[in-house]
């Protein structure tokens, strides 16, 4: 059974971790969740409230990380998923998280990034000349990281599939599943 790794941490968006986790398991992949340390992670739920300029945040589900970033051998996996929430703004400072992401870009292996996930890609230096979607407020971060921002759902650029946030799940995961089918 092929394995896929999800890179995340505390304050990840609950929906953006669980949807790809369950969808990929349903498709027959073994899915591991990696985080800065192997511990119980606290996810969050982001939503919009009338009158607020940005989203609000509430506590979401908790879930155990299967493996710490430092212990990940990326060659054990066929693809990587980087969900959003606030976790990417923290894990982008982790050298092992960046090492893992760079591996998948160097191998031209499938990468799925959603919402704030491209913050990790930018920090890893892999967005130069690449088109990616992300949460709209991240356009400056994508562009400062050398990327080309496209605010759409299921944006594909070679081995990279991206989207704005959890409402893009159908388009985002549909395109990622097509990409995974090309490596089997």
C-alpha positions in Angstrom: 0.0 0.0 0.0 1.4 3.4 -1.0 1.9 5.9 1.7 1.1 9.7 1.8 2.3 12.1 4.4 0.4 15.1 5.8 2.5 17.9 7.2 0.7 19.9 9.9 0.7 20.9 13.6 -1.3 22.6 16.3 -3.9 25.1 15.0 -4.3 23.4 11.7 -7.8 23.8 10.2 -9.7 20.7 11.2 -11.5 20.3 7.9 -8.3 20.7 5.9 -6.6 17.9 7.8 -9.5 15.4 8.0 -10.9 15.7 4.5 -7.7 14.7 2.7 -6.8 12.2 5.4 -10.1 10.4 5.0 -10.4 10.8 1.2 -6.9 9.3 0.7 -7.5 6.4 3.1 -10.8 5.7 1.2 -8.7 5.5 -2.0 -6.5 2.9 -0.4 -3.5 4.9 0.7 -1.8 4.6 4.1 -1.8 8.1 5.5 0.6 9.4 8.2 0.3 12.8 10.0 3.6 14.4 10.7 4.1 17.3 13.0 7.0 19.1 14.8 6.8 16.4 17.5 4.9 13.2 17.9 2.0 14.3 20.2 -1.7 15.0 20.4 -2.4 18.0 18.1 -5.1 20.6 18.7 -6.8 21.6 15.5 -9.0 24.6 15.0 -12.1 25.7 13.1 -12.1 28.9 11.1 -15.4 30.6 10.2 -16.7 34.0 9.2 -18.9 36.3 11.3 -20.8 39.2 9.9 -19.0 42.5 10.6 -15.5 40.9 11.0 -12.8 41.8 8.5 -11.2 38.3 8.8 -12.1 34.8 10.0 -12.7 33.8 13.6 -11.1 30.8 15.3 -12.5 28.2 17.6 -11.0 25.0 19.0 -11.6 22.0 16.8 -10.8 18.3 17.1 -7.6 16.8 18.6 -5.6 14.1 16.8 -2.4 12.2 17.3 0.6 12.9 15.1 2.0 9.6 13.8 5.6 10.9 13.4 7.8 13.9 14.1 9.2 15.8 11.1 12.8 14.9 12.1 12.0 11.2 11.8 10.4 11.4 8.4 12.2 9.7 5.5 10.3 11.3 2.6 11.4 8.5 0.2 8.9 6.3 2.1 6.0 8.3 0.7 4.6 8.9 -2.8 3.1 12.3 -2.0 2.7 15.1 0.5 -0.3 17.1 1.7 0.1 20.5 3.4 -3.2 21.7 4.8 -3.9 25.1 6.1 -5.0 26.8 9.3 -2.4 28.6 11.3 -0.1 25.6 11.5 1.8 26.4 8.4 2.9 29.8 9.8 4.7 27.9 12.6 5.9 24.8 10.8 7.5 26.8 8.0 10.3 27.6 10.6 11.0 23.8 11.0 14.1 22.8 8.9 12.8 19.2 8.7 9.4 20.3 7.4 11.2 22.3 4.7 13.5 19.3 3.9 10.5 17.1 3.4 8.8 19.6 1.1 11.9 20.1 -1.0 12.3 16.4 -1.5 8.9 16.1 -3.2 9.6 19.1 -5.5 13.0 17.7 -6.3 11.5 14.3 -7.2 8.5 16.0 -9.0 6.3 13.9 -6.8 2.7 15.0 -6.0 2.2 17.9 -3.6 -1.2 19.2 -2.4 -1.3 22.5 -0.6 -4.4 24.3 0.7 -5.2 27.7 2.3 -2.1 28.7 4.4 -0.2 25.6 3.3 1.8 27.6 0.6 3.5 29.5 3.5 5.6 26.3 4.1 6.3 26.0 0.3 7.5 29.6 0.1 9.7 29.1 3.2 11.2 26.0 1.6 12.1 28.0 -1.5 10.1 25.8 -3.9 7.6 28.4 -5.3 9.9 30.2 -7.6 8.1 30.5 -11.0 5.3 28.2 -9.8 1.6 29.0 -9.9 -0.3 28.3 -6.7 -3.6 29.2 -5.1 -3.8 30.0 -1.4 -6.0 31.8 1.1 -6.5 35.2 -0.7 -4.7 37.2 2.0 -1.5 35.2 1.3 -1.1 36.6 -2.2 1.8 38.8 -1.0 3.5 35.9 0.7 3.2 33.7 -2.4 4.7 36.5 -4.6 7.5 37.3 -2.1 8.3 33.6 -2.2 8.7 33.8 -5.9 5.4 32.2 -6.8 2.6 33.3 -9.1 -0.7 33.7 -7.2 -3.9 32.4 -8.8 -6.9 32.6 -6.5 -8.8 29.6 -7.7 -9.9 26.1 -6.7 -7.9 23.1 -7.8 -5.1 25.0 -9.4 -2.6 22.6 -11.0 1.0 23.5 -11.8 2.9 20.3 -12.7 3.2 18.3 -9.5 1.5 20.9 -7.3 -2.2 21.1 -6.7 -3.5 24.0 -4.6 -6.7 25.7 -3.4 -7.9 28.6 -1.4 -9.5 26.9 1.7 -11.8 24.1 2.7 -14.7 25.2 0.4 -12.3 24.2 -2.5 -12.1 20.6 -1.2 -14.0 19.0 -4.2 -11.9 20.6 -6.9 -8.6 20.5 -5.0 -8.9 16.8 -4.1 -10.3 15.8 -7.5 -7.2 17.3 -9.2 -4.9 15.7 -6.6 -6.4 12.3 -7.1 -5.9 12.7 -10.9 -2.2 13.5 -10.2 -1.8 10.5 -7.9 -3.3 8.2 -10.6 -0.4 9.2 -12.9 2.2 7.7 -10.6 0.6 4.3 -10.0 
